[in-house]
Amino acid sequence: MPEQGFPTQNRDMTFLTVYTDHDSSETLLETEDPEEIARALKEIDVRLRHWPVLDELRGGADQERVLEAYRDEVARIVEEEGYTFVDVAQLHPDDAPDWAERARAAREKFLSEHTHDDDEVRFFVGGSGIFYLHVDGRVHAILCEAGDLLSVPKDTTHWFDMGTDPEFTAIRFFHDDDGWVGNFTGNPIASRIPDFDAIAARRASLRS
């Protein structure tokens, strides 16, 4: 549900798909309904909240500008949860000759299943990405869009896919100044669950 006082009328819709984690995965749920998504995520102790979307930041801005634009919201989360380090991660297509290689390398860093000793907390300022949460024999694939604030408890087994042509800006929150540190499980499950491109195409087909 939206946080009180934060408008969402210009926000893209979150899309949740739930799969079994079998060798031949089965789709159990596909939905954009906010209440249905909230119920499904509550079962695995994951919170999805929403902040306003500032259109001028969607296409990318430097870290200082992004954090200044969301200063009050960031301060509120830091005070509530005791985070000590906040930064901005982003990737946007450009005309540089090494773009394809940079995009591939960035995607592969997060694509293998892993856990963290800290919470995974991300606010999508712009663009999109999918968090895959592997819990109790199921995989919850949450396609986050601009305006989504996702909070995943520490030690949750998961991976992240930004697609073959990444475009996103996200504010990240940490309890540790070391920032992002992954503990990789070695489980190849990500290779048998539909990736970002497939899920985005599936959502588009459902809307058409």
SESE-440215 format. One line per field, with one value per residue: y, z, x of N, C-alpha, C, O in turn; chain; residue number from 1. Coordinates in nm, 2 decimals. Atoms other than C-alpha are relative to their C-alpha. Layout:
<sites>
n.yy c(Y; ...);
n.zz c(Z; ...);
n.xx c(X; ...);
ca.yy c(Y; ...);
ca.zz c(Z; ...);
ca.xx c(X; ...);
c.yy c(Y; ...);
c.zz c(Z; ...);
c.xx c(X; ...);
o.yy c(Y; ...);
o.zz c(Z; ...);
o.xx c(X; ...);
c c(A; ...);
k c(NUM; ...);
</sites>
This chain:
<sites>
n.yy c(-0.12; -0.13; -0.07; -0.12; -0.13; 0.01; 0.03; 0.10; 0.00; 0.01; 0.11; 0.13; 0.11; 0.12; 0.13; 0.12; 0.14; 0.10; 0.13; 0.11; 0.01; 0.13; 0.00; -0.05; -0.09; -0.02; -0.13; 0.01; -0.13; -0.11; -0.10; -0.14; -0.06; -0.04; 0.07; 0.14; 0.00; -0.02; 0.13; 0.10; -0.04; 0.00; 0.14; 0.03; -0.11; -0.11; -0.12; -0.08; -0.13; -0.09; -0.14; -0.07; 0.00; -0.13; 0.03; -0.06; 0.08; 0.13; 0.03; 0.00; -0.12; 0.04; 0.04; -0.12; -0.05; 0.10; 0.01; -0.12; 0.00; 0.09; -0.02; 0.02; 0.14; 0.07; -0.03; 0.07; 0.14; 0.01; -0.01; 0.11; 0.13; 0.00; 0.02; -0.09; -0.03; -0.01; -0.04; 0.01; 0.08; -0.02; 0.04; -0.05; 0.02; -0.11; 0.02; 0.05; 0.13; 0.11; 0.01; 0.13; 0.08; -0.05; 0.05; 0.14; 0.02; -0.05; 0.10; 0.13; -0.01; 0.02; 0.10; 0.13; 0.00; -0.04; -0.06; -0.11; 0.00; -0.12; -0.01; -0.06; -0.11; -0.07; -0.09; -0.02; -0.13; 0.01; 0.13; 0.12; 0.11; 0.11; 0.08; 0.14; 0.04; 0.15; 0.03; 0.11; 0.07; -0.09; -0.12; -0.11; -0.09; -0.13; -0.10; -0.13; -0.12; -0.12; -0.03; 0.12; 0.01; 0.14; 0.03; 0.14; 0.03; 0.06; 0.15; 0.05; 0.05; -0.07; -0.06; -0.12; -0.01; -0.13; 0.02; -0.01; -0.14; -0.06; -0.14; -0.02; -0.08; 0.05; -0.04; 0.12; -0.02; 0.11; -0.01; 0.01; -0.09; 0.07; 0.00; 0.13; 0.12; 0.12; 0.14; 0.08; 0.14; 0.09; 0.07; -0.06; -0.01; -0.11; 0.04; 0.07; -0.08; -0.10; -0.11; -0.13; -0.02; 0.08; -0.05; -0.13; 0.03; 0.07; -0.10; -0.07; 0.08; 0.00; -0.13; -0.02);
n.zz c(0.00; 0.01; -0.13; -0.02; 0.05; 0.12; 0.11; 0.09; 0.12; 0.12; -0.02; 0.08; -0.09; -0.03; 0.06; -0.07; 0.05; -0.09; 0.06; -0.08; 0.02; 0.06; 0.12; 0.10; -0.08; 0.03; -0.04; -0.10; -0.02; 0.08; -0.04; -0.02; -0.11; -0.12; -0.12; 0.01; -0.01; -0.14; -0.08; 0.03; -0.05; -0.14; -0.03; -0.01; -0.08; 0.09; 0.00; 0.12; -0.03; 0.11; -0.01; 0.12; 0.11; 0.05; 0.14; 0.05; -0.04; 0.06; 0.10; -0.06; -0.05; -0.08; -0.14; -0.09; 0.03; -0.03; -0.15; -0.04; 0.03; -0.10; -0.13; -0.11; 0.00; -0.04; -0.14; -0.08; 0.00; -0.08; -0.14; -0.04; 0.01; -0.05; 0.11; -0.01; 0.13; 0.10; 0.13; 0.12; 0.10; 0.12; 0.13; 0.11; 0.13; 0.06; 0.13; -0.01; 0.07; -0.09; -0.08; 0.00; -0.10; -0.14; -0.04; -0.03; -0.12; -0.12; -0.02; -0.05; -0.14; -0.09; 0.05; -0.07; -0.13; -0.11; -0.12; -0.06; -0.14; -0.03; 0.08; 0.13; 0.01; 0.12; 0.05; 0.14; 0.04; 0.14; 0.06; -0.06; -0.02; -0.06; -0.11; -0.01; -0.14; 0.00; -0.13; -0.03; 0.12; 0.10; 0.04; 0.02; 0.09; -0.02; 0.10; -0.06; 0.09; -0.07; -0.11; -0.09; -0.11; -0.04; -0.12; -0.01; -0.12; 0.01; 0.01; 0.10; 0.12; 0.11; 0.10; 0.07; 0.14; 0.06; 0.14; 0.09; 0.03; -0.13; -0.02; -0.13; -0.11; -0.12; -0.12; -0.08; -0.14; -0.06; -0.14; 0.00; 0.10; 0.11; 0.11; 0.05; -0.01; 0.03; -0.04; 0.11; -0.04; 0.10; 0.06; 0.13; 0.02; 0.08; 0.14; 0.04; -0.03; 0.11; -0.04; 0.01; 0.13; 0.02; -0.09; 0.05; 0.12; -0.05; -0.05; 0.12; 0.07; -0.08; 0.00; 0.14);
n.xx c(0.08; -0.08; -0.03; 0.09; -0.05; -0.08; 0.08; -0.06; 0.08; -0.09; -0.09; 0.02; 0.05; -0.08; 0.06; -0.05; 0.02; -0.05; -0.03; -0.06; -0.14; -0.03; -0.08; 0.09; 0.07; 0.14; 0.04; 0.11; 0.07; -0.04; 0.09; -0.04; 0.09; -0.08; 0.04; -0.04; -0.14; -0.03; 0.03; -0.10; -0.14; 0.01; -0.02; -0.15; -0.06; -0.06; 0.08; 0.00; 0.07; 0.00; -0.03; 0.04; -0.09; -0.05; -0.03; -0.12; -0.11; 0.01; -0.10; -0.13; -0.06; -0.11; 0.04; 0.03; 0.13; 0.10; 0.02; 0.06; 0.14; 0.07; -0.07; 0.09; 0.03; -0.12; -0.02; 0.10; -0.04; -0.13; 0.04; 0.08; -0.06; -0.13; -0.10; -0.12; -0.06; 0.10; -0.06; 0.08; -0.05; 0.07; -0.05; 0.08; -0.07; -0.07; -0.06; -0.14; -0.02; 0.00; 0.12; 0.05; -0.08; 0.02; 0.13; -0.01; -0.08; 0.08; 0.11; -0.05; -0.05; 0.11; 0.09; -0.01; 0.07; -0.09; 0.06; -0.08; 0.00; 0.07; 0.12; -0.01; 0.10; -0.02; 0.11; -0.02; 0.03; 0.04; -0.04; 0.06; -0.08; 0.07; -0.06; 0.05; -0.01; 0.01; 0.04; 0.10; 0.03; 0.06; -0.08; 0.08; -0.07; 0.06; -0.05; 0.01; 0.00; -0.02; 0.10; 0.01; -0.10; 0.01; -0.08; -0.02; -0.07; -0.13; 0.00; 0.10; -0.07; 0.06; -0.08; 0.06; -0.02; 0.03; 0.03; -0.11; -0.02; 0.04; 0.03; 0.06; -0.07; 0.06; -0.07; -0.03; -0.02; -0.08; -0.04; -0.15; -0.07; -0.06; 0.10; 0.06; -0.09; 0.09; -0.04; 0.06; 0.03; -0.04; 0.12; 0.02; 0.15; 0.04; 0.00; 0.12; 0.11; 0.00; -0.08; 0.07; 0.06; 0.11; 0.11; 0.05; 0.08; 0.12; 0.09; 0.06; 0.10; 0.12; 0.07; 0.05);
ca.yy c(0.00; 0.36; 0.54; 0.81; 1.14; 1.01; 1.04; 0.76; 0.87; 0.90; 0.58; 0.27; -0.05; -0.31; -0.66; -0.98; -1.33; -1.63; -1.95; -2.29; -2.36; -2.70; -2.79; -2.72; -2.41; -2.35; -2.01; -1.98; -1.61; -1.31; -0.98; -0.60; -0.56; -0.37; -0.55; -0.89; -0.81; -0.68; -1.00; -1.22; -1.03; -1.01; -1.39; -1.38; -1.07; -0.83; -0.48; -0.28; 0.09; 0.38; 0.72; 1.00; 0.99; 1.29; 1.28; 1.50; 1.23; 0.93; 0.95; 0.98; 1.24; 1.25; 1.11; 1.45; 1.56; 1.24; 1.23; 1.60; 1.55; 1.27; 1.42; 1.41; 1.06; 0.93; 1.09; 0.93; 0.58; 0.63; 0.74; 0.46; 0.18; 0.30; 0.29; 0.44; 0.45; 0.56; 0.57; 0.58; 0.30; 0.36; 0.25; 0.41; 0.33; 0.56; 0.59; 0.47; 0.18; -0.02; 0.01; -0.34; -0.49; -0.26; -0.36; -0.73; -0.71; -0.51; -0.76; -1.07; -0.93; -0.96; -1.25; -1.54; -1.64; -1.49; -1.36; -1.05; -1.01; -0.68; -0.59; -0.52; -0.19; -0.02; 0.28; 0.30; 0.66; 0.57; 0.27; -0.09; -0.41; -0.75; -0.89; -1.27; -1.38; -1.76; -1.86; -2.18; -2.35; -2.05; -1.76; -1.43; -1.22; -0.85; -0.62; -0.29; 0.04; 0.40; 0.49; 0.14; 0.11; -0.26; -0.38; -0.74; -0.89; -0.99; -1.36; -1.38; -1.59; -1.39; -1.24; -0.93; -0.89; -0.56; -0.71; -0.71; -0.33; -0.19; 0.14; 0.23; 0.47; 0.34; 0.47; 0.20; 0.18; -0.01; -0.07; -0.12; 0.13; -0.15; -0.13; -0.42; -0.75; -1.08; -1.43; -1.65; -1.99; -2.15; -2.26; -2.21; -2.16; -1.82; -2.00; -2.18; -1.90; -1.65; -1.35; -0.98; -0.96; -1.25; -1.12; -0.77; -0.92; -1.13; -0.83; -0.64; -0.92; -0.93; -0.56; -0.58);
ca.zz c(0.00; -0.07; 0.23; 0.37; 0.19; -0.11; -0.44; -0.69; -0.98; -1.22; -1.10; -1.32; -1.18; -1.00; -1.15; -0.94; -1.07; -0.84; -0.96; -0.81; -0.78; -0.96; -1.25; -1.47; -1.30; -1.28; -1.27; -0.96; -0.97; -1.21; -1.08; -1.09; -0.81; -0.52; -0.25; -0.39; -0.42; -0.06; 0.07; -0.12; -0.01; 0.35; 0.36; 0.31; 0.53; 0.24; 0.24; -0.07; -0.02; -0.26; -0.29; -0.54; -0.88; -0.99; -1.37; -1.41; -1.24; -1.44; -1.71; -1.47; -1.26; -1.05; -0.69; -0.52; -0.71; -0.66; -0.28; -0.25; -0.43; -0.19; 0.11; 0.34; 0.24; 0.28; 0.62; 0.74; 0.64; 0.79; 1.12; 1.12; 1.03; 1.15; 0.81; 0.81; 0.44; 0.15; -0.22; -0.57; -0.82; -1.18; -1.54; -1.85; -2.22; -2.39; -2.72; -2.60; -2.79; -2.47; -2.36; -2.45; -2.25; -1.95; -1.95; -1.97; -1.69; -1.46; -1.52; -1.45; -1.12; -0.96; -1.16; -0.95; -0.64; -0.32; 0.03; 0.23; 0.59; 0.57; 0.45; 0.08; 0.05; -0.28; -0.40; -0.78; -0.88; -1.25; -1.48; -1.36; -1.25; -1.11; -0.77; -0.75; -0.39; -0.34; -0.03; 0.09; -0.25; -0.44; -0.64; -0.61; -0.91; -0.83; -1.13; -0.96; -1.14; -1.06; -0.72; -0.57; -0.23; -0.17; 0.17; 0.18; 0.51; 0.55; 0.47; 0.21; -0.08; -0.40; -0.72; -0.94; -1.31; -1.49; -1.84; -2.15; -2.20; -1.84; -1.75; -1.39; -1.10; -0.75; -0.40; -0.18; 0.20; 0.41; 0.78; 0.69; 0.52; 0.31; 0.10; -0.13; -0.03; -0.17; -0.03; -0.33; -0.29; -0.61; -0.70; -1.07; -1.03; -1.20; -1.53; -1.52; -1.41; -1.68; -1.69; -1.70; -2.07; -2.07; -1.77; -1.92; -2.25; -2.06; -1.88; -2.21; -2.36; -2.07; -2.10; -2.48);
ca.xx c(0.00; 0.12; 0.29; 0.06; 0.10; 0.29; 0.10; 0.14; -0.08; 0.22; 0.38; 0.44; 0.29; 0.48; 0.44; 0.48; 0.52; 0.56; 0.72; 0.79; 1.16; 1.14; 1.36; 1.06; 0.93; 0.55; 0.39; 0.17; 0.07; 0.09; -0.04; -0.02; -0.28; -0.12; -0.32; -0.25; 0.12; 0.13; -0.03; 0.21; 0.52; 0.40; 0.41; 0.79; 0.85; 0.92; 0.79; 0.69; 0.62; 0.59; 0.74; 0.65; 0.81; 1.01; 1.00; 1.30; 1.52; 1.40; 1.65; 1.94; 2.11; 2.42; 2.42; 2.41; 2.11; 1.92; 1.98; 1.89; 1.57; 1.47; 1.64; 1.33; 1.23; 1.58; 1.62; 1.30; 1.41; 1.76; 1.60; 1.35; 1.59; 1.93; 2.11; 2.46; 2.54; 2.32; 2.43; 2.29; 2.34; 2.25; 2.30; 2.17; 2.24; 2.49; 2.67; 3.01; 3.16; 3.19; 2.83; 2.73; 3.02; 2.96; 2.59; 2.67; 2.93; 2.70; 2.41; 2.62; 2.75; 2.40; 2.25; 2.37; 2.18; 2.32; 2.24; 2.35; 2.44; 2.24; 1.89; 1.85; 1.67; 1.62; 1.42; 1.38; 1.40; 1.37; 1.39; 1.32; 1.47; 1.36; 1.44; 1.40; 1.34; 1.39; 1.20; 1.02; 1.03; 0.90; 1.06; 0.89; 1.00; 0.92; 0.95; 1.02; 0.94; 1.00; 0.84; 0.89; 1.08; 1.15; 1.28; 1.42; 1.53; 1.90; 1.98; 1.70; 1.82; 1.78; 1.92; 1.86; 1.82; 1.84; 1.79; 2.00; 1.96; 1.97; 1.82; 1.76; 1.85; 1.81; 1.89; 2.05; 2.05; 2.30; 2.38; 2.75; 2.98; 3.12; 2.80; 2.70; 2.86; 2.71; 2.74; 2.69; 2.52; 2.64; 2.28; 2.22; 1.84; 1.85; 1.92; 1.59; 1.36; 1.24; 1.47; 1.39; 1.34; 1.10; 0.90; 0.88; 0.75; 0.50; 0.36; 0.33; 0.14; -0.10; -0.17; -0.23);
c.yy c(0.12; 0.05; 0.12; 0.12; 0.00; -0.03; -0.10; 0.00; -0.01; -0.12; -0.12; -0.11; -0.11; -0.13; -0.12; -0.13; -0.09; -0.13; -0.11; 0.00; -0.13; 0.02; 0.06; 0.10; 0.02; 0.14; -0.01; 0.13; 0.11; 0.12; 0.14; 0.06; 0.03; -0.08; -0.14; -0.02; 0.02; -0.12; -0.10; 0.03; -0.01; -0.14; -0.04; 0.12; 0.11; 0.11; 0.08; 0.13; 0.09; 0.14; 0.07; -0.01; 0.14; -0.02; 0.05; -0.09; -0.14; -0.04; 0.01; 0.14; -0.04; -0.03; 0.11; 0.05; -0.09; 0.00; 0.13; 0.00; -0.08; 0.01; -0.04; -0.15; -0.09; 0.01; -0.08; -0.15; -0.02; 0.01; -0.12; -0.13; 0.00; -0.02; 0.10; 0.04; -0.01; 0.04; -0.01; -0.09; 0.02; -0.05; 0.04; -0.02; 0.13; -0.04; -0.05; -0.14; -0.12; -0.02; -0.14; -0.09; 0.05; -0.05; -0.15; -0.03; 0.04; -0.10; -0.12; 0.01; -0.04; -0.12; -0.13; 0.01; 0.03; 0.05; 0.12; -0.01; 0.13; 0.00; 0.05; 0.10; 0.09; 0.09; 0.03; 0.14; 0.00; -0.14; -0.12; -0.11; -0.11; -0.06; -0.13; -0.05; -0.15; -0.04; -0.11; -0.06; 0.08; 0.11; 0.11; 0.10; 0.14; 0.10; 0.14; 0.11; 0.12; 0.03; -0.12; 0.00; -0.14; -0.02; -0.16; -0.03; -0.06; -0.16; -0.05; -0.04; 0.07; 0.03; 0.11; 0.00; 0.13; -0.01; 0.02; 0.15; 0.08; 0.15; 0.02; 0.09; -0.04; 0.05; -0.13; 0.04; -0.11; 0.03; 0.00; 0.09; -0.07; -0.01; -0.14; -0.11; -0.13; -0.12; -0.10; -0.15; -0.10; -0.08; 0.07; 0.02; 0.12; -0.03; -0.06; 0.08; 0.11; 0.13; 0.13; 0.02; -0.08; 0.04; 0.13; -0.02; -0.06; 0.11; 0.09; -0.07; -0.01; 0.13; 0.03; -0.06);
c.zz c(0.00; 0.14; 0.00; -0.05; -0.12; -0.12; -0.09; -0.14; -0.13; 0.01; -0.09; 0.10; 0.02; -0.05; 0.08; -0.07; 0.10; -0.07; 0.10; -0.03; -0.06; -0.12; -0.12; 0.08; -0.05; 0.05; 0.09; 0.01; -0.10; 0.04; 0.00; 0.11; 0.12; 0.12; -0.01; 0.01; 0.15; 0.08; -0.03; 0.06; 0.16; 0.05; 0.01; 0.07; -0.08; 0.00; -0.14; 0.03; -0.13; 0.03; -0.13; -0.11; -0.05; -0.14; -0.05; 0.03; -0.07; -0.09; 0.05; 0.04; 0.09; 0.15; 0.09; -0.03; 0.04; 0.15; 0.05; -0.03; 0.09; 0.14; 0.12; 0.01; 0.05; 0.15; 0.09; 0.01; 0.08; 0.15; 0.05; 0.02; 0.05; -0.11; 0.02; -0.13; -0.11; -0.13; -0.11; -0.10; -0.13; -0.12; -0.10; -0.13; -0.05; -0.13; 0.00; -0.06; 0.10; 0.08; 0.01; 0.10; 0.14; 0.05; 0.03; 0.13; 0.12; 0.03; 0.07; 0.15; 0.10; -0.04; 0.06; 0.14; 0.11; 0.12; 0.04; 0.15; 0.05; -0.08; -0.14; -0.02; -0.11; -0.03; -0.15; -0.03; -0.14; -0.05; 0.08; 0.01; 0.08; 0.11; 0.01; 0.14; 0.01; 0.14; 0.01; -0.13; -0.11; -0.04; -0.03; -0.09; 0.00; -0.10; 0.06; -0.10; 0.08; 0.10; 0.10; 0.10; 0.05; 0.12; 0.02; 0.12; -0.03; -0.01; -0.10; -0.13; -0.13; -0.11; -0.07; -0.14; -0.05; -0.15; -0.09; -0.04; 0.13; -0.01; 0.13; 0.09; 0.13; 0.12; 0.09; 0.15; 0.07; 0.15; 0.02; -0.11; -0.11; -0.12; -0.05; 0.01; -0.01; 0.05; -0.10; 0.04; -0.10; -0.07; -0.13; -0.04; -0.09; -0.15; -0.05; 0.03; -0.11; 0.05; -0.02; -0.13; -0.02; 0.09; -0.05; -0.12; 0.04; 0.05; -0.11; -0.07; 0.08; -0.01; -0.14; -0.03);
c.xx c(0.09; 0.03; -0.09; 0.06; 0.08; -0.09; 0.07; -0.07; 0.08; 0.10; -0.03; -0.04; 0.10; -0.06; 0.07; -0.04; 0.06; 0.01; 0.03; 0.15; 0.04; 0.09; -0.08; -0.10; -0.15; -0.04; -0.12; -0.09; 0.07; -0.09; 0.06; -0.09; 0.07; -0.04; 0.04; 0.15; 0.04; -0.02; 0.10; 0.13; 0.00; 0.03; 0.15; 0.07; 0.06; -0.10; 0.01; -0.07; 0.02; 0.03; -0.04; 0.11; 0.03; 0.04; 0.13; 0.13; 0.00; 0.11; 0.15; 0.04; 0.11; -0.05; -0.05; -0.14; -0.11; -0.03; -0.06; -0.14; -0.09; 0.05; -0.10; -0.04; 0.11; 0.03; -0.10; 0.03; 0.13; -0.03; -0.07; 0.08; 0.15; 0.11; 0.11; 0.06; -0.11; 0.08; -0.10; 0.07; -0.08; 0.07; -0.10; 0.07; 0.07; 0.06; 0.14; 0.01; 0.00; -0.13; -0.05; 0.08; -0.02; -0.14; 0.00; 0.07; -0.08; -0.12; 0.05; 0.04; -0.11; -0.09; 0.01; -0.06; 0.10; -0.08; 0.08; -0.01; -0.08; -0.13; 0.03; -0.12; 0.03; -0.12; 0.03; -0.05; -0.05; 0.04; -0.07; 0.10; -0.08; 0.08; -0.07; 0.03; -0.03; -0.03; -0.10; -0.05; -0.07; 0.10; -0.10; 0.08; -0.08; 0.06; -0.03; 0.01; 0.03; -0.11; 0.00; 0.12; -0.02; 0.10; 0.00; 0.08; 0.14; -0.02; -0.10; 0.07; -0.06; 0.10; -0.07; 0.04; -0.04; -0.03; 0.12; 0.03; -0.03; -0.02; -0.07; 0.09; -0.06; 0.08; 0.01; 0.03; 0.07; 0.02; 0.15; 0.06; 0.06; -0.10; -0.04; 0.11; -0.09; 0.07; -0.06; -0.02; 0.05; -0.12; -0.03; -0.15; -0.03; 0.00; -0.12; -0.13; 0.00; 0.07; -0.08; -0.06; -0.13; -0.12; -0.06; -0.09; -0.13; -0.10; -0.06; -0.11; -0.13; -0.08; -0.06; -0.14);
o.yy c(0.12; 0.04; 0.19; 0.16; 0.10; -0.14; -0.11; -0.09; -0.05; -0.12; -0.15; -0.10; -0.16; -0.13; -0.12; -0.15; -0.07; -0.18; -0.07; 0.05; -0.17; 0.13; 0.13; 0.05; 0.03; 0.18; -0.07; 0.13; 0.11; 0.10; 0.15; 0.18; -0.07; -0.12; -0.20; -0.11; -0.05; -0.16; -0.17; -0.06; -0.04; -0.16; -0.13; 0.14; 0.17; 0.09; 0.09; 0.12; 0.05; 0.20; 0.01; -0.03; 0.21; -0.08; -0.01; -0.07; -0.21; -0.15; -0.01; 0.23; -0.16; 0.01; 0.10; 0.08; -0.05; 0.00; 0.13; 0.05; -0.05; -0.08; -0.11; -0.20; -0.18; -0.09; -0.13; -0.20; -0.12; -0.07; -0.17; -0.21; -0.11; -0.07; 0.22; 0.13; -0.10; 0.13; -0.05; -0.07; 0.03; -0.05; 0.00; 0.01; 0.24; -0.16; -0.07; -0.22; -0.23; -0.10; -0.18; -0.17; -0.04; -0.09; -0.19; -0.11; -0.03; -0.13; -0.17; -0.09; -0.10; -0.15; -0.21; 0.12; -0.02; 0.06; 0.14; -0.06; 0.16; -0.09; 0.11; 0.06; 0.15; 0.04; 0.08; 0.17; 0.08; -0.21; -0.10; -0.10; -0.07; -0.10; -0.14; -0.06; -0.19; -0.05; -0.11; -0.09; 0.02; 0.15; 0.10; 0.15; 0.15; 0.14; 0.19; 0.10; 0.12; 0.01; -0.10; 0.03; -0.17; 0.02; -0.22; 0.02; -0.14; -0.21; -0.18; 0.04; 0.06; -0.01; 0.13; -0.04; 0.18; 0.10; 0.06; 0.18; 0.15; 0.22; -0.02; 0.11; -0.04; 0.05; -0.21; 0.14; -0.23; 0.15; 0.02; 0.09; -0.01; -0.04; -0.23; -0.10; -0.14; -0.14; -0.13; -0.21; -0.22; -0.16; 0.19; 0.03; 0.11; 0.03; -0.07; 0.02; 0.17; 0.17; 0.13; 0.06; -0.03; 0.04; 0.15; 0.04; -0.03; 0.10; 0.12; -0.01; -0.01; 0.13; 0.11; -0.04);
o.zz c(0.06; 0.23; -0.10; -0.01; -0.17; -0.13; -0.10; -0.22; -0.23; -0.07; -0.11; 0.22; -0.07; -0.06; 0.09; -0.11; 0.15; -0.14; 0.21; -0.14; -0.05; -0.17; -0.20; 0.13; -0.17; 0.16; 0.05; 0.04; -0.11; 0.02; 0.03; 0.14; 0.18; 0.20; 0.09; 0.07; 0.19; 0.17; 0.06; 0.11; 0.22; 0.16; 0.08; 0.05; -0.04; -0.01; -0.18; 0.05; -0.22; 0.13; -0.23; -0.08; -0.08; -0.17; -0.14; -0.02; -0.06; -0.10; -0.03; -0.02; 0.13; 0.18; 0.16; 0.06; 0.09; 0.20; 0.15; 0.05; 0.12; 0.22; 0.21; 0.12; 0.13; 0.22; 0.19; 0.12; 0.16; 0.23; 0.16; 0.11; 0.05; -0.07; 0.06; -0.13; -0.12; -0.13; -0.09; -0.14; -0.12; -0.12; -0.10; -0.14; -0.02; -0.17; -0.11; -0.05; 0.05; 0.18; 0.12; 0.18; 0.23; 0.17; 0.13; 0.21; 0.22; 0.14; 0.16; 0.22; 0.21; 0.03; 0.05; 0.20; 0.11; 0.11; -0.01; 0.20; 0.17; -0.17; -0.17; -0.03; -0.12; -0.02; -0.18; -0.04; -0.18; 0.01; 0.14; -0.04; 0.14; 0.09; 0.01; 0.18; -0.02; 0.22; -0.06; -0.15; -0.21; 0.04; -0.12; -0.04; -0.05; -0.08; 0.06; -0.19; 0.20; 0.08; 0.20; 0.06; 0.12; 0.11; 0.05; 0.13; -0.13; 0.05; -0.11; -0.18; -0.14; -0.10; -0.05; -0.18; -0.03; -0.22; -0.04; -0.10; 0.13; -0.08; 0.15; 0.06; 0.14; 0.12; 0.10; 0.17; 0.04; 0.20; 0.12; -0.22; -0.21; -0.23; 0.04; -0.05; 0.07; 0.03; -0.08; 0.10; -0.06; -0.16; -0.14; -0.15; -0.16; -0.23; -0.17; 0.01; -0.14; 0.16; -0.05; -0.13; -0.08; 0.04; -0.05; -0.14; -0.03; 0.02; -0.11; -0.11; 0.02; 0.01; -0.15; -0.14);
o.xx c(0.20; -0.06; -0.12; 0.18; 0.12; -0.14; 0.19; -0.06; 0.03; 0.19; -0.14; -0.01; 0.17; -0.19; 0.19; -0.15; 0.17; -0.09; 0.07; 0.19; 0.16; 0.10; -0.03; -0.20; -0.17; 0.00; -0.22; -0.20; 0.19; -0.21; 0.18; -0.07; 0.13; 0.05; 0.09; 0.20; 0.13; 0.06; 0.15; 0.20; 0.10; 0.09; 0.19; 0.19; 0.16; -0.22; 0.13; -0.20; 0.09; -0.02; -0.06; 0.23; -0.07; 0.15; 0.20; 0.23; 0.09; 0.15; 0.24; 0.02; 0.12; -0.16; -0.15; -0.21; -0.22; -0.14; -0.13; -0.22; -0.21; 0.04; -0.05; -0.04; 0.09; 0.05; -0.06; 0.02; 0.13; 0.02; -0.05; 0.06; 0.21; 0.22; 0.09; 0.15; -0.18; 0.16; -0.21; 0.18; -0.21; 0.20; -0.22; 0.19; 0.01; 0.05; 0.20; -0.08; -0.02; -0.13; -0.09; 0.02; -0.03; -0.15; -0.06; 0.02; -0.08; -0.14; -0.01; 0.04; -0.08; -0.18; -0.08; -0.05; 0.21; -0.21; 0.19; -0.11; -0.09; -0.15; 0.13; -0.23; 0.14; -0.23; 0.14; -0.17; -0.13; 0.12; -0.17; 0.21; -0.18; 0.19; -0.19; 0.14; -0.15; 0.07; -0.20; -0.17; -0.12; 0.19; -0.18; 0.18; -0.19; 0.17; -0.14; 0.09; 0.04; -0.23; -0.06; 0.23; -0.12; 0.22; -0.10; 0.19; 0.15; -0.11; -0.11; 0.15; -0.19; 0.22; -0.19; 0.15; -0.15; -0.05; 0.23; 0.14; -0.14; 0.04; -0.19; 0.21; -0.19; 0.21; -0.08; 0.09; 0.05; 0.03; 0.20; 0.01; 0.11; -0.05; -0.06; 0.22; -0.18; 0.19; -0.18; 0.07; 0.06; -0.10; -0.04; -0.18; -0.13; -0.07; -0.15; -0.24; 0.10; 0.06; -0.20; -0.18; -0.22; -0.23; -0.18; -0.19; -0.23; -0.22; -0.18; -0.20; -0.24; -0.20; -0.15; -0.19);
c c(A; A; A; A; A; A; A; A; A; A; A; A; A; A; A; A; A; A; A; A; A; A; A; A; A; A; A; A; A; A; A; A; A; A; A; A; A; A; A; A; A; A; A; A; A; A; A; A; A; A; A; A; A; A; A; A; A; A; A; A; A; A; A; A; A; A; A; A; A; A; A; A; A; A; A; A; A; A; A; A; A; A; A; A; A; A; A; A; A; A; A; A; A; A; A; A; A; A; A; A; A; A; A; A; A; A; A; A; A; A; A; A; A; A; A; A; A; A; A; A; A; A; A; A; A; A; A; A; A; A; A; A; A; A; A; A; A; A; A; A; A; A; A; A; A; A; A; A; A; A; A; A; A; A; A; A; A; A; A; A; A; A; A; A; A; A; A; A; A; A; A; A; A; A; A; A; A; A; A; A; A; A; A; A; A; A; A; A; A; A; A; A; A; A; A; A; A; A; A; A; A; A; A; A; A; A; A; A);
k c(1; 2; 3; 4; 5; 6; 7; 8; 9; 10; 11; 12; 13; 14; 15; 16; 17; 18; 19; 20; 21; 22; 23; 24; 25; 26; 27; 28; 29; 30; 31; 32; 33; 34; 35; 36; 37; 38; 39; 40; 41; 42; 43; 44; 45; 46; 47; 48; 49; 50; 51; 52; 53; 54; 55; 56; 57; 58; 59; 60; 61; 62; 63; 64; 65; 66; 67; 68; 69; 70; 71; 72; 73; 74; 75; 76; 77; 78; 79; 80; 81; 82; 83; 84; 85; 86; 87; 88; 89; 90; 91; 92; 93; 94; 95; 96; 97; 98; 99; 100; 101; 102; 103; 104; 105; 106; 107; 108; 109; 110; 111; 112; 113; 114; 115; 116; 117; 118; 119; 120; 121; 122; 123; 124; 125; 126; 127; 128; 129; 130; 131; 132; 133; 134; 135; 136; 137; 138; 139; 140; 141; 142; 143; 144; 145; 146; 147; 148; 149; 150; 151; 152; 153; 154; 155; 156; 157; 158; 159; 160; 161; 162; 163; 164; 165; 166; 167; 168; 169; 170; 171; 172; 173; 174; 175; 176; 177; 178; 179; 180; 181; 182; 183; 184; 185; 186; 187; 188; 189; 190; 191; 192; 193; 194; 195; 196; 197; 198; 199; 200; 201; 202; 203; 204; 205; 206; 207; 208);
</sites>
